[in-house]
Amino acid sequence: MKTLTDYEQIGFLTEANLADGHAYQGLTAGQEVIVDRLGTAWRTSEAESVPESEHRYIGRYARLIGSPGLQAAPGHLILPTASNSIDLVAAYLTLTGKRVLLTCPTFDNLALILRRRGADPSPVSEREVRDGESLARRLPGAHVLFLVNPNNPTGTNLSEDAFTALVRACVEHGVTIVIDASFRLFYPPAWDTYRVLQDLGASYIVFEDTGKIFPTQDMKASLLSCSADHRAPLREIYNEIYLCVSKFTLRVLGEFFEDARVTGLNRSLHRLVARRRTRLRQALGEDLVEREARPSRISVEWLSTAGTGLDDQTVVRELRGHGVGVLPGRGFFWDSPHAPHSTRNIRVSLMKPDSEFERGLTRMAEYFDKAVRR
């Protein structure tokens, strides 16, 4: 069975690639200025030390998400991509023989990397994560709750109260919380995740991402932060593989953070995502959007193929024949990809160049109109 990343690679060959969730939308006016000053960023970063560069990067990101708790975290590492962060965490969890509960559905590379490293995660549903009693029944016997929040593909995002209750339950049962926060910036920074973890005395690892947010031609970095109990072993594994992330990369991304902070995430990002989501739902119809994903604010849409009578792979294959790349839903159900409930969704990216996005919508609307009438 192809992985979701395999399908994303295939999407590069289509005229309207709405498969991968990377940020390929056009630059804002403020971002254009940053690109025009790349030479200055090169020279400035060249004059800095690596610790200075990393410290500035962490501070800029912490200010962007409104998190003093991030800067207060005992351990920080910066990796080239979020997938590298997943791999680092997976290597550590395998080394320590940890039993892992992992969000399901979610992007399959988390489960694939964990398994490749020797861990065998068990699925925990979004409903169980939200419901305190259900989660409490799952935590005994587990060592790690690996949570994707906000979740990809549904956009499910825990409230402060729900997150606090979850952290309390993990602390009570001695469970480490690992959080993939790659889609964090699509929601307004209303409260401090790191401060909640620290105030409740949690054992935690959290990693961030920039590749889903900023159109930087896949120049990105993943900030991983942790509680004191994980700092030394994670650093040891990191040092075996990495020296540092490019100072130039951190300087350029930091400029994007500052622009977004000054401009406001609503103006620089959220309005665009909302417009794209509205446009897609107008073109395809609200009924195609899965009910649990309708409140989503992340940069992808989780659609149902049930009305066509076709499974996800058939829809993906036929759309590719029309020059449109999307992802089959079964890959997100990493524990049971062939179960009937796992084969009735597709995922569509919103953050593409305007012309490519509109071309994809037009062809998808024509396709679904005909498919429903078959």
N, C-alpha and C positions, 0 to 999 in steps of 0.2 A: 504493500500500500504506500502511495506517495505521501510524504509529509506535507504540511502546510507550506513550509519553505520551498519545497519542490514546486508547488503550485505558484508561489510568488515568483520563482525564477521563470516559469512558463509565462507568467503575466507580462514579463518584460518584452515578450515577442508579440504582444497584441497592440492594436491601434489605440484602444482605450483600456489602459491598465488600472483597474480598480481593485487589484488583488492585495498588494502589500499595504501595511499601515504606516509606512514611512512618510515623512512630511515633504511633499513635493509641490505644495501650493506656491503661488507667487510671493515675492518679497513685499513687505510693507515699505512705506516711504522711509521709516527709520532704519529698517534692515538694509535698504539700498545704500544708505549712507555708510553703514558698517562695512559692506562689501567694497565700496569705493575707497575705504581706508585700510585695506588689508595690508598694504606695505607698512603702514605705521604700526599695525598690530604685530607684524613680523619683527620689526626692530625693537619694539617695546618688550615683547616676550623674550627676545634674545638676551636682553640685558638683565632679566630676572633670574633668580635661582629657582630650582624646582620647588622647594618648600614655599617660597614666596608665591609662586604661581598657583600652587594647590590651595594655599590658605586664602588667596583672593577669590578663587573659583568657589570654594565652599561658602565663603561669606556672601558672595553675590547670589548664589542659589538660595541660601538660607533667607536672605532678605526678600527674594522674589516670592518664596512660598510662605513668608511671614512666620519663620520658625527659629526662634532662639534656641529651641531644643536641639535642632540639627547641629548647630555649632557646639553645643554642650556635650554631644555624644562622645564617649571615651575613645572610640576608634573610627578612623576614616581611611578609605582606600578609593582611588579613582582608577577605573578600568576603561578600556577602549569602547566597549559596548555593554548593553544590559545582558546579552547572551554570555559574555565573559563573566559577568557577575554571577549569573546562574551557575555557570560551570565551576566557579570558585567555591560557591556555597555547596554545590553538589559534592565536590571533592572533599570538602570539610565534613559534611554530614556522613558520607560513606566511611571516612576515616574513623569516625567516632561511633559508627554502627547505629545511627539514629533512625528511628521509625517515623516516617513522614506522612502527614495528611496533606493533600494538595487540592486546591480549588479545582472543581470540575462543573461546567465546561470551562476551559481556558486554552490558550494557544499551546499546541502540542509540544513545542520545543522544551518547555519546562520538564514535562514527564520524560521526554526522550533523553535529555541531558542527565537527569537524575538516574535513569535506568542505565545509561551508558557508563556512568561513574560507579554503578553497583548498588544504588539505592532502589527500592521498589515501593513507590508511593501508593497510598490508598486514597481514593477520591473522597472529598467532602464537598457537598453541594452548597450552592449559594443559600438555599433555604436553611440548611443546617448552620451555616455561618451566621445568618441573621438571627436565628432562634436560639436563645440561651440554653434552654433545656435540651434541645437536640445536640448542640455542640458539647454540652457537659457529658452527654452519653458517649461521645466519640473520643474525648480527650484522654480518659484513662487508658494506659497502655501505649499511648503515642508519646514521642519525644519532641516533635516539631509540627507546628501548624504553618504550612507554606501557603500564604494568602496572596491572591492577586487583587489589588484594590487601588483604584477602580478596576473592575474586571473586564478583560477583553475575551469575548466579543459583546457581552450584554450591556456594558457600561454600569453595572451595579456598583454602587459606592456607599459604604457604610456611613451612617451618621455618627456624630461624636458620641452620643449615648450608646449606640450599638457597638462602636469600637471599644469604648471604655469597658463595657460589660464583657466583651470578648477577651480583652487583655486581662481583666480580673480573673476570668475563668482559667486562662492559661497560667497565670501566676499561681493560682490555687493548686493546679495539677502539675506544676513544675514543667510546663511545656514552653519551649522556645518559639517565638513568633518570627517567621521570616516573611517579609512583605515585598512583593514586586509592585512598586509604585510608579511604573513607567507612564501611566496615563494620568497621573496626579494633576497636572497643570490644566486639564480640561475642566476642572471644577474650581470655583473660587476658593482661595486659601482661607477658610473660615475658622480653623482651629489647628492646633499644633500636634500632629501625630507623635512626634518625638517626645514632646513634653508629657503627653499621656503615658507613653511607655516608661519614661524615666520616673515620673511621679509614683507610678504603681510598682516600681521595682521589677519590671519585666526583663527577661532575657530575650534580646532581639537582634535581628539583622534586617536592615532596610536598604534596598537599592533603588536608585532613581534612573531616569533616562532622559535624553534630549532628542533622540532621533524621531520620535513620534510628533514632536512639537514644532521644531524650528527648521525651515527649509535651508539647510546648510550643506547640501550636496553630500549627505551621509557623513559629514564630519560631526562626530558626536563623542560623548563621554558619559560613563555611568558612575555616579557617586554611591559608594557603599559605606554605610555607617552601622555601628554595632555597639552593644553594651560591653562592659569590661571583660566579661567571661569569654567572649569570642575574639577579642582583639589580637592576642598573641598568636593563636593557631592560624587565623585567617591571614595575618601578616606573613607568617612563615611560608604558607602555600603561595601567597601573592609573590613573594620575593624569589621563589623558585621559577616563576614564569615571566614576571614583569619587572621592569625598572621604574618606569613612569609613563604617563601619557604626555604627548607633545605639549610643550608650553604654549606653542602657537595655537593649537586647538583649544586649549583652556582659555586663552586670551580672547579668541574670537567668540566662543560660546558665552563667555562672561559678558561680552559686549551685547550679545543678544538678550541675555538675562536682564541687563541694566535697561536696555531699550523697552523690554516688556514691562519691567517694573515701573518705569517712568510713564510710559504710554498707558499702562494698565492692561492686564490680560484680557479684559472684556473687549477693549478696542483692538488689540493686536491679534487676538486669537478667537475668543469665544463667539464674537459676532459672526466671524467667517464660518465657523463650524455650524452655528445655528442656521445661517442662510443656506449652507449646503444641505443640511438635514431637511430643512423645509422644502427646498427644491426637489430633493429626492422623493420625499413623501408626496409632494404634489404630482410628480411625474409617474410614480409607480403605485400610489395609493397607500393610505395609512394601514389598510388591512394586511399588507404584505409584511409589515414590521411585527416581529414577535412581541407579544404583550409585555413581557418582563423587560424588554429593551426600549420601550417607548419613552421612558423618562431619561434615557441615556444622553450624556453630553460629550462622550468621547468621539474620536474622529473616524469611527466606523459604524455601519448599520448592520444589524442582525436580522435577516429577512427569512420568512418562511416560504418553502416551496410547496406546502401542503395543497394549496389551491390549484396547482397544476397537475397533481397526481403523479409527479415525477420526483425521483430522488435527487439528492444534491449533486452527485457526480454527473448525472445526466444533464441537469441544468447548467452546470459549469462547462461541460463539454460542448453543449449546444450554443451557449453564449460565446464561447471561444470561437466557434464557427462564424459568429457575427462580429468578431474582432474585439470582444470584451473579456477582460480577465477579472474573475472574482474567485473567492475561496469556498471550497465545500465545507459544510458545517461539521461533518463527521470527525474531522481532525481535531476539533476542539473537545470532543468527548473522548479523550485519550484512553479512558479505561474501558470503553465499550463502543468502538467506532462503527461497528456493523449492526448494532441494535436498532430496531425501527425508529425509536425516538431520536437517534443520533444522525439520521440521514435526511432530515427534512428542512435543513437551513442552509443558507449561504451568507457569507460576510462580504460587505462592499465598503471600500475605502472612500472617504470624503475629501481627503487632502491631496488633491491632484491639480495640475494646471487647469484653468477654467475651461479651455477648449476641449481638453481630453475628458474632463469630468462630464461636460454637457454631451459630448459625443457618446460616451458610455451610457448616460441616462436615456438618451433618445433611443438607442438600440435596445436597451433593456426594456423600456416601456413597450416598444413594438413586439419584442419577443414574448413578454408576459401576457400581453393582450391576446396574442395568437395561442399561446400555450394554454391559457385558461379556457379558451373556446374549443380546444381539441375534442 
